[in-house]
């Protein structure tokens, strides 16, 4: 019972034994993730002396820097631009340098524009428009100017999501947080339900669709009070992954005919149109060790991760895991110098003792993944096929329906990296489809027996 | 960029269950312990077990040395009879697994508890009077033929413990089903009750689903009611004798050779119950459980095609 440094660690060992017994008795049953229905009040994080805007915070495409080091920039001026995309500067200030910063989603170093902000109140960047009467084309142009993005697996322009070629039936503004433990969207909703309703109305007008406001079940009464005739409240069960956009869309209408926009993006859109403000902040929940929600902060865009961690009183030690994004779909960071962008609604610190490693174990067919999968996929079979490279067999099991929520891997007894196996299979299938499109196809006959 | 401490970088999802394959196997073993102890007690204390059979003879000299020559009281040794059989079976399982992995040049994972579980199950399904060499052969055969040749846990199509018991049953029926003796797990109705209660505990930990045990019990009940005549109307006896409850909770629920979908699990259980009663009514063997388990194991890839409908999120 001696630690490496020679001290007696009886208490620690006792603690470990208690944890072991508790884990032993937990099985899969403990793995149900509830979603927040209420929130802590939002605190403001002060403006840091330097804001950075990495290339990776804009959609993929031919995008380059629109400013040089030493330039003075004003609010709303494009920092990155190219094609249909631009990323406006949220503050007034001076470009200090064009340096490099790690990509939040993958860690590769890429160019980043560092801006030294001038202190002072936010100034309008654009001419205000009337959200209820302005021309839809003008509003769409404004959304493009404000660089608003929808963040799913990768960012894409909001206007493109609202106005697809095939049209939309419904637009869902999600005031429900995507992941367990996170209470950013619900905090924003609780601040001002009526603003949320106005934002939903505005975006639905742009999309030409019915407006729905998705809220956690426990907030339904408040939402119904705030909603007028033109916006309908949509109650979402407070269980992950019901809050993910594909399932919200399924709740709202036919697949492919519904767009889902997070509430904070919708409010940015409302402010860009009504007040002419460029998006400048993001509401971020900090989650500490033992899955404890440490607080909710309004963080200036372009802030480094360490400032949020510091404000939340979280001090990562070597061996801990820090995540940008939620605990089930977030990305692990190798440095606290990573820069928060518009797609991040949570910062999570996982203590070194809480990290469960993936193991190279075979599947034991326990069925936990099937129970956990919101789509009812045969994850145990797909995982095995992908593991052994039989990618075409995975397409027989509806792998295209996977929403990558991560529930399968979070309950896996064998601790297999199931999400990554499924991603691999989908990637290989896409590659094969692209090759087949070039060459004559030889599609395998898909057979399926269901109840 | 300032120097930052070394963080762990992993893939999503980052919140995951702490259960694992070793934890699952050892949970099964732990939940079997009450059955093992009570079964041993029901078989009588050391001397009675010694009168019954041969395993005790092998530990008999040790008992004498400890109690007579070294002065250890007979108190701690009173259960050595049947518990000795179980300990031998469990140890032989671990050793067999280790030996297979050495020969097959595979990573050592005998500590994951699966071989121990298989050995313990075989021991429980045999009477304490079984000679030690029969027991060891059975356990080695189970691990080698039933498990290792297929690639270990996760790959075998048939339940290794059922295979081990069947090999012994076919080879030395007189030792496996002696006329005057019952197996450890079916020594007394109280043992069967404790097994059922451990099953509830195992269900509460989440390592087994209720569908399989409930299916087995339901299938046995319904089929034996239908076969009232051939079974002489002894419905309660179908559960308290033999290994129906042990199989329902600990054998049929083995994740590798049972279905993964809930409805298929229920069908799997009901099928086992059906075959148990059918073989008991018309078969020539004294117990039907290993046969029924193997029959349904063969069917389970077919049962697993009974899947829930996929929710379409993409058109």
Interface residues (C-beta under 8 A of the other chain):
Chain A: X23 X24 X25 X26 X27 X28 X29 X30 X31 X33 X107 X180 X246 X247 X249 X250 X254 X255 X256 X291 X316 X317 X318 X319 X320 X321 X322 X323 X327 X328 X329 X330 X331 X332 X333 X334 X335 X336 X337 X348 X350 X352 X355 X356 X357 X358 X359 X361 X362 X363 X364 X365 X366 X367 X368 X370 X371 X374 X375 X376 X377 X378 X380 X398 X400 X401 X403 X406 X407 X409 X410 X411 X412 X413 X414 X415 X417 X419 X420 X449 X450 X451
Chain B: X1 X2 X4 X5 X6 X7 X8 X9 X10 X11 X12 X13 X14 X15 X16 X17 X18 X19 X20 X21 X23 X24 X26 X27 X30 X151 X152 X153 X154 X155 X204 X205 X206 X207 X209 X255 X256 X257 X258 X259 X260 X261 X262 X263 X265 X305 X306 X307 X308 X309 X310 X311 X312 X313 X314 X315
